[in-house]
Amino acid sequence: MYRVSGDVYSGNCFKVKLLLQQLGLSYEWAHIDILKKESRTPAFLTLNPKGKIPVLEIAAGTVLTESNAILHYLAEGSTFLPIDRLEHAQVLSWMFFEQYDHQPSVASARFIVRYLDRPPEHEQALQRKISDGYDALAIMEHHLQSRTFFVAERYSIADIALYAYTHVAHEGGFDLTRFVKIREWLARIRTQESYVDMDA
């Protein structure tokens, strides 16, 4: 049985939880409170010296870190990851976009608002994150103008990776009403088999 160390309200951890549920895989969840620095304890640092969540324990002494790497590992051989080389690479491309363009803005803004309670000294940084986040969301909206899902018209881990923080973007101050296609895409994901909410 897999064991996941993470926070259910973290988008990166939610990605892993959602895929495990949709794959029908058994797992245990170990809650880690990053605000209480539980990811910095000696015990946790033996799992991941970087002190970051999530961590997937595959077997005793065998762990995998980085949420999108975990998604890729779990999805291998399933319908969530295309076999076709180009489509497989396109999935990875959107997952890289999520980590380098989407998450640093959308997720960081949410952290400032939800976790730090929007302190005044972070307001300037927050506004930069929101501006960059809207740029990332606009790219997604444009891509979805003629598509149902991000790659090959099939639900994949590219969608899971991008869904995790997009569906809670409002918690970071983002207004998604202007993004019609994104909102339609979010609704489609919620209808996927074995979907589970972040806080379920």
C-alpha positions in Angstrom: 0.0 0.0 0.0 1.2 3.5 -0.8 1.7 6.1 1.9 1.4 9.8 1.1 2.7 12.5 3.4 1.0 15.7 2.6 -1.6 18.4 3.4 -5.0 17.8 1.8 -5.4 21.6 1.2 -2.2 21.7 -0.8 -2.8 21.6 -4.5 0.4 19.6 -5.1 -0.8 17.0 -2.6 -4.4 17.0 -3.9 -3.0 16.0 -7.4 -1.7 12.8 -5.9 -4.8 12.1 -3.9 -7.1 12.6 -6.9 -5.1 10.4 -9.2 -4.8 7.6 -6.5 -8.6 7.8 -6.1 -9.3 7.7 -9.8 -6.9 4.8 -10.3 -8.5 2.9 -7.5 -5.3 2.4 -5.6 -5.1 1.8 -1.9 -3.1 4.3 0.1 -2.6 5.8 3.6 -2.4 9.5 4.2 -0.1 11.1 6.8 -1.1 14.7 7.4 1.8 17.2 7.4 1.2 20.7 8.6 3.8 22.9 6.9 2.8 26.0 8.9 3.8 24.0 12.1 7.1 23.1 10.3 6.2 19.4 10.4 8.0 19.0 7.0 11.2 20.2 8.7 11.3 17.6 11.5 14.2 15.1 11.5 11.8 12.3 10.8 10.3 14.0 7.7 13.7 15.1 6.4 14.8 11.4 6.3 11.9 11.0 3.7 12.6 14.2 1.8 15.8 16.2 2.6 14.2 19.1 0.7 11.5 19.4 3.3 8.7 19.5 0.8 5.4 17.8 0.4 4.0 15.6 -1.0 6.1 12.5 -0.5 5.0 9.1 -1.9 6.4 6.1 -0.1 6.3 3.2 -2.5 8.0 0.6 -0.3 10.2 0.7 2.8 13.1 2.9 2.0 11.7 3.8 -1.5 10.2 7.3 -1.8 9.3 9.6 -4.7 9.0 13.4 -4.4 7.8 16.2 -6.6 4.1 16.1 -7.3 4.2 15.9 -11.1 6.9 13.2 -11.0 4.6 11.2 -8.7 1.7 11.7 -11.1 3.8 10.4 -14.0 4.9 7.4 -12.0 1.4 6.4 -10.9 -0.1 7.1 -14.3 2.3 5.0 -16.3 0.5 2.2 -18.1 -3.0 3.8 -17.4 -5.4 5.8 -19.6 -4.2 8.9 -17.7 -0.9 9.0 -19.7 -0.9 8.6 -23.5 1.2 5.9 -25.1 1.8 7.9 -28.3 5.2 9.6 -28.0 4.1 13.1 -29.1 0.9 13.1 -26.9 3.0 11.8 -24.0 5.4 14.7 -24.5 2.5 17.2 -24.8 1.3 16.0 -21.4 4.7 16.6 -19.9 4.8 20.0 -21.6 1.7 21.1 -19.8 2.9 19.7 -16.5 6.1 21.8 -17.0 4.0 24.8 -17.7 2.0 24.1 -14.5 5.2 24.1 -12.4 7.1 27.0 -14.0 4.3 29.4 -15.1 1.0 28.5 -13.4 2.0 27.4 -9.9 4.5 30.1 -9.0 1.8 32.7 -9.6 -1.6 31.1 -8.9 -0.5 28.8 -6.0 1.7 31.5 -4.5 -1.0 34.1 -4.5 -3.3 31.5 -2.8 -0.6 30.9 -0.2 -0.4 34.6 0.6 -4.1 35.0 0.9 -5.3 31.7 2.4 -2.3 30.7 4.6 -0.7 34.0 5.5 -4.0 36.0 5.7 -2.9 38.6 3.2 -0.4 40.6 5.3 0.0 44.2 4.1 3.8 43.7 3.7 3.1 41.0 1.0 0.5 43.0 -1.0 3.0 44.2 -3.6 4.2 40.7 -4.2 0.6 39.4 -4.2 -0.3 41.8 -7.0 2.6 40.6 -9.1 1.6 37.0 -8.5 -2.0 37.8 -9.5 -0.9 39.6 -12.7 1.4 36.7 -13.7 -1.4 34.3 -12.8 -3.9 35.9 -15.1 -1.3 35.6 -17.9 -1.1 31.8 -17.2 -4.8 31.5 -17.1 -5.2 33.3 -20.4 -2.9 30.8 -22.0 -5.0 28.0 -20.7 -8.2 29.7 -21.8 -6.9 30.2 -25.3 -5.8 26.5 -25.5 -9.2 25.3 -24.4 -11.1 27.4 -27.0 -11.3 24.3 -29.3 -10.5 21.5 -26.9 -12.3 19.5 -24.2 -9.1 18.5 -22.3 -5.5 19.7 -22.6 -4.1 16.8 -24.6 -5.6 14.5 -27.3 -9.2 15.2 -26.2 -8.7 12.8 -23.2 -8.6 13.4 -19.5 -5.0 13.0 -18.4 -2.5 13.9 -15.7 -2.0 17.2 -17.5 -5.5 18.1 -16.6 -5.1 16.9 -13.0 -1.9 18.9 -12.6 -3.5 22.1 -13.9 -6.8 21.5 -12.1 -5.3 21.3 -8.6 -4.6 25.0 -8.1 -6.9 26.4 -10.8 -10.1 25.2 -9.1 -9.1 27.0 -5.9 -7.7 30.1 -7.7 -10.4 32.3 -6.2 -8.8 31.7 -2.8 -5.8 33.6 -4.1 -7.9 36.6 -5.4 -8.5 35.4 -8.9 -11.8 36.0 -10.7 -12.5 33.1 -13.1 -15.8 34.6 -14.4 -13.9 36.0 -17.4 -12.5 32.5 -18.3 -15.5 30.7 -19.7 -13.6 27.8 -21.2 -11.6 27.2 -18.0 -14.8 27.1 -16.0 -16.4 24.6 -18.4 -13.2 22.5 -18.2 -13.3 22.6 -14.4 -16.9 21.4 -14.5 -15.9 18.5 -16.8 -13.2 17.3 -14.5 -15.6 17.2 -11.5 -17.8 14.7 -13.5 -14.9 12.3 -14.1 -15.3 8.9 -12.6 -14.1 8.6 -9.0 -13.5 12.3 -8.7 -13.0 13.4 -5.1 -13.0 16.9 -3.6 -9.8 18.4 -2.1 -11.1 18.3 1.4 -12.9 14.9 1.2 
